[in-house]
Amino acid sequence: MTQQELSSRSRIREQRGWYFYDWANSAFSTTVITVFLGPYLITLAENAAAENGRVGFLLWNIRPVSYFSWIVSLSVLLQVAVLPVMGAIADRSARKRELLATFAFIGAAATMLMFFLEGDSYRLGGLLLVVANLAFGISIVVYNAFLPQIAEPDERDRVSSRGWSLGYLGGAILLSCNLALFLGHDAVGLTEGQAVRVSLLSAGVWWAGFTLIPLTRLRNRTPAVVSDGWVVSAGFRQLAHTVSQMRRFPQTVLFLVAYLLYNDGIQTVVALAAVYIEKELLLGTSTSASVILLVQFVACVGALALGRLAGRLGAQRVILLSLVVWTGVLVAAYFLPANSPAPLFALAAVIGFVLGGSQALSRSLFSQLIPRSQEAEYFSFYEISERGTSWLGTAAFAVAYEMSGSYRVAIVILVTFFVLGGLLLLRLRVREAILAVGNTPPTVV
């Protein structure tokens, strides 16, 4: 066997292991963030509400129904401060795999502790969500940074799409089990709240357990720059250098700004879908879980399909097409009738098809636009608005609801994020951006 064949086999082995962290962490995104925790945390906040119908959040009193939105926003604001530093540290560390393990297990542990939430413990629930979401974000930064190291330029759309597809499949399988438990809680002697808590626990166990697969396949690499002192202080110094260096790559920055906008829109829809379905469309938790489950299964297929389409048209064009569809989806969501699940399921199928592809191709496209040996640093900025996290979108949603009292007005506000993000992405000169950072463009850009 030639050295090239050995290298190819080793790369494929790492890719197959790498896919499974998408499978592992998807439990947090689907079961926890998208379906069960939002409505449950709002219920805990409502139980704790004062006579004026409000609860304390930091220095303010807010409506319980907006508590989940504000907690998600807070967790992402913390990510804004922490993730770039952690990315710089990861790039200068020879133990990137161990960093992935550490934060994956911290996030999984915080998720498992959500099992103990009951009564009016909304503050504890908010704290655990902040810890879990912050650890989730750091682990994804490290995980995504492996992509340029394990996949050649022409492989990345395919590899990224397969990871996302497997992630959606894993999230759908666990959500199916949790939905069955929730719907049949009486038959197994559980209350509705207990079924939710068991589902939250299962997501943490799933996350921790399946993380062991990529940890056995991925290998550490010697960093391009070895720190001559404490890696944390070196990380801070490197971050300052990277921020200054980014001005040399305006096309990469352009993509980051575009992605920040349209992905904040995507993540707000994902994070607050269950709240919108239950509080505005007046459909129960079982319906919202079924809708999210449908989205997960369709997204598994959509990620693969759009990944293949990108091989013909290029990732940028396919992402732009998906953003047009996203805009239409939000407009349609405004007009969805209450107490009518059929139109909701039809719209969910459309969302599912573009959801996986738009996210998978954004990841692979960005991996082409970043300098070698600085993958984690750049992916830390990328991750600030990645899956299950958004701050502009959720904050805009919460403010719109506070001002209007209508989730419909709040959801349609998100159209702005897709339109502005798409217009900026349209200006991106992909080949020029790839060459500017010293990378080799794929065959089709």
N, C-alpha and C positions, 0 to 999 in steps of 0.2 A: 504494500500500500504506500503510495507516494505521500510526501509531506503535505501536499495540497489537499489530498483526500482526507488525511488525518485532521487537518485544520477544519475542513468542511464538516466532518462528522462531529468534531468537538463543538463547533458553532451551532449545529443543529440540536445537539444535546442540550446546550445552554438555552437555546430558544424555547425548546419544549418545556424545560423547567421554568423559564421566565414567564411563560403563558399563565402558569398556575398561581402567580400572585394576583393577577386579575381575577381569577376564579376565587381566590381566598378573600380578598378585600371587598368584593362585590356584595358580600353579605351585609356589610356595614352600610353601603350605599342604598341597598334596596330595602331590606327588612327594617333597618333602624331609621335612616334619614328619610327615605321616600315614603314609607308606609306607616309604621307603627309608632315611632317616637313622637312625631309632631302632634297628632291629635291627642295622644296620651299625656304628653307634657302640658298641653293646653288644658286638659281636664284637671291635672294636678294643680295648675295655676288657678283655675276657676274655683277649686276647692279651698284655696288659700285666700281668695279675693276678699277685700275689705267691704264695708257697707256701700262704698261708692263704686263697687264693681271693678276695682283696679288692684294690681299687685306691684310690689316693689321690684325695680330692675335698676341696679346701680344707684344713681341719684334721682331717678324718676319713678313716677307711678304710671303704669301702662295698662292697656286692656289685656286681659289674659290671652285673647285670641292672637295677639301679635307677639307674645312672649317667645315662641319658637323662632320666629323670623329674626328677632333681635339677638337671640343667643347664637344662631348660626352666623349672623353678621359679626358678632363679637369674636367668635372663634376664628373667623377669617382675617379680621383685623390683626389678631395676634399672629396669624400665619404671615401676614405682610412683614411683620417685624422679625420673625424667627426663621422662616424658610430660607431666605437668601444666605443668612449666616450658616445655616446647617448645610446648604448646598456647597458653599465654599469649603467647609470642613470635610465634607464627603469627598470632594475632588482631591484633597490633599491627604486623605487617609488611605492606608493600605488595607483597611478592613471595612470596605464598603458593604460586604455581605453581612457582617456583624451589626453594622448600623441599621440595615434593613430589618434584621431580626429584632433588635432592641425596640425600635419604635412600632413595629408591627405588634409585638407582644404587649407593649404598653397600651396601645389602642384597643387591642382585644380584651385586655384585663378591665379597662374602664367600661367597655361595652358589657362585659359579663356582670359587672357590679350594678348595671341598670336593673337587674333582676330585683333589687331591693327597693326600688322606687314604688311608693304607694302613698295613699292619703293625700297630704298637701306638700309633699317633698319636692316641690318644683325647683327649689334652689339647688338641691343636690343633683337633680336631673340635669339642670343647666350646667353645673360644674363638670359632671361626668361627660356631657356632650362636648364641652370645650376641650377637655383633655383628650378624648377619643378622636375628635376631629383634627386637633393639632398634631397628634401622633400619626394619624392617617395621612395627613398632608406631607409630613416629613418622610414617612416611609415611601410614599409615591414618588417624591423627588429622587430618592436614592434608586428606586426601582426603574423609573424612566431613564435615569442616567446610564443604565446598562444597555439600552437599546442601540445606541451608536457603536457600542463595543461588541455586540453579538450579532449584528446584521449589517451586511453590505448595503450601499446606497439603493441598489435596485431591489433589495429584499425588504426594505423597511415598511413600505405600505402594506405588504402582505403580512409581515410579522406583527406589526402593530394591530392590524385588523383581526388577525387570529387571536391575539391576546384579548382584545375587547370582546370579540365574539364569545370566547370561552368564559370571560367574566360575566357577560349577560346570561349565558346558559347556567353558570353556577348560581348566580343570584336568583334566577328563576326557579331552579330546583329547590333551593332552601325556602324561598318565598312560598312555593307551592305547599311544602310541608307545614309551614307556619300558618298559611291561610286555612289549610285543612284543620289544623288544631284550633284556630280561632273560631271557625264556623261550627266545629263540633265540640266546643269546650264543655257544654253541658254533659255530653255523653261520657267524658273522661273525668267529670267531677271538678271542673275548674270554672271560676268566674271569668267574665270577659277580661277584666284587668289582669288576672293571673295568667291567662293565655297570652296576653301582650307581653308580660314580663318574661315568660318562658321563651317567647319568640326572640326577645332582645338578648337573652342569655345564649340562645342557640347561635345567634349571629357572631357573638364573641368567640364561642367555641369553634365554630367553622373557620373564622378568620385565623385564629391561632393554629389550628390543626393543619390546615392546608398550606400555611406558610412554610411548613417544614419541607415541602416538595422543592420550591425554588432554592431553598437554602442548601439542599443537597446537590443541586445541579450548577448553580452559578459559582464562578470562581473569582477570587480577588485578583486585582491587577496592580502592579506597582505604579503609583501615581507619577505623572510626568514631572512634577516638582515635589521633591521630598522635603518636608518641613524640617528646618534646623532647630526648632524649638517646640513649644507646646502647640499641638495641632489646632487648638481652639483660637489662640491668639493669631496664629498664622492664617486661620480661616478669615478672621476679621480683616487682616491686612489684604488678603487676596480679594475679598469682596470689594473693598474700596478700589482696588486696581481694576476689577471687572466692570464696576459701574462706570469708571472713567473710560475704559476700553470700549464699552458698548456704543459710545458716540461714533466710533469708526465704522459701525455696522448699522446704518440707519434703516436698511430694509428689514433686518432682524427685529429692530425696535418697532418698526411699523407693524410687523406681524404680531408682536406681543400685544400692542395696543388694540389691534383688531380682535385678537383672540380674547383679550380681557373683556371686551364689550360683548361679543356674541356668545362667548361661553358663560358669562355671567347670566345672560338671558336663559341659556340652556339649563344651567344649574339651579336657577331660581324656579323654573318650571318643575324640574325634578324634585327639588327639596320641598316645594309647597303644593305639589299636585294633590296629595291626600287631603290637605287642609281645604283646598279649593273645592274638591269633590264633595267633601262631607259638610262643609260650612256654607257653601254657596249653592251647590247643586242639590243639596239635601239628600245625598245618597250615603249609605252607611259605610262603615269600615270594610265590610266584606266586599262591597262594590269597588272601593278605591284600591284594595289589595288585588282584586281580580283585574282591574285596569292596568295596574303596574305590572302584574304578572304577564299580561298580554304584551305590553311594551317590551318586557325583557326578552320574551321568546322571539318576537319579531325583530328586535334589535340584534339578536344573535345572527339572524339571516341577513339583515340589512348591512351589518358591518362587513361581512364577507362579500356581499354583492357590490357595495360601493368601493370596497378595496380593489376588486377586480376591475371595476369601471375606471378607477384611478390609474390603473396600468395602461389604459388606452387614452384617457383624456388628461391625466395629470391630477394630482391631489388638489391643487388650488381650484380648478374648475369644478370639481365634484363638490368641494366644500361650499362654493358659492351657490351651486344649485340647491344644496341642502338648506342653506339659509333662506332662500326664496320660499321653500316649502315651510320652514319654521315660521316665517312671517305670516303666511296664510293660515297656519294652524292656530296662532294666537288670535287672529281676527275671528276665526270660526269659533274658538273657545268662548269668546265674549257672548256669542249668540246661543250657546248651548242651553236648552231648556232645563229647568229644575225637575227633579223626580222622573227623569227620562234617561235610562242608561244606554239605550241603543245608539243614539248619536255620539255619545261619549266613547263607546267602544270603537266605533268607526274612526273617530279622530285619533284615538290611542294607537290604532294600527299604523296610521300615517306617521305619527310621532316616532314609533318604534323603528320604522324603516330608516329614517334619516338620523335618528339619535346615535346609533352605534357608528355609522360611517363618518359623521361629522366629527366625532370625538377621536376616533382611531386615526383618521387621516390628518387631523390637526397635530396629533402627537408625532406622526411620522414626518410630516412636512417640517415641523419645527426642529426635529433632530438633524435635518439637513442644513439648517441655518445657523448652527452654533459651532464655535471653535472646538477642536479636539482638546481633550484633557480638562475642559471646563464644562462638561456635560451637566453635572449636578447643579452647579451654580446657575446656569441658564435655565435648567428645568425647574429650579426653585421659583424663579419669576413666573414661569409658565404655570406652575402648580398653584399659585396664589388664587387663580380663578378656575381650578380644575374640579373634577367630579365631587358632588356632594358639598362643595364650598362655593360661596359667592358672597360678596359684601355689597357691591353697588346694587345688584339686582334685588337681593332680599331687603336691603334698606329702602330702596325705592318702592318695593311692594308694600312694606310696612307703613311707610309714610303716606302712600296713596290710600291705603286702607284707613289709617287714622284720620285723614282729611275727608274722605268720601263715605266711609262706612260700607264700602262695596268692594268685594273681591273681584268683581267683573272689571271695574275701573282699574284696579291694581294690576290685573293680569294683562290688560291691553297696553298698559304703560311699557311693558317689556318689549313691545314691537320696536321701540326706539333702539334698544340694544342690538337687535339683529340687523336693522337697517344701517346704522352707523358702522357696526363691525364689518358688514358686507362691503360697504363703500370703501373702507380702508383696505380690506383684503384685495379688492379689485385693483388697487394701485400697486400691489406688491409685484416686483420684478424678480421672479423666483430664481432663474438661472444666475442673474447678477448677484443675488444675495448669497447663493451657495458658493459661488466662486470667491466672493469677497472674504468669506471666513476661512478659505483655504480647503474647501471640500470638493469632491468630485460629483457633478450633477448626475442624477439617474438618467436613464435613456429617455424617459418621457417626463417632462416637467410641466 
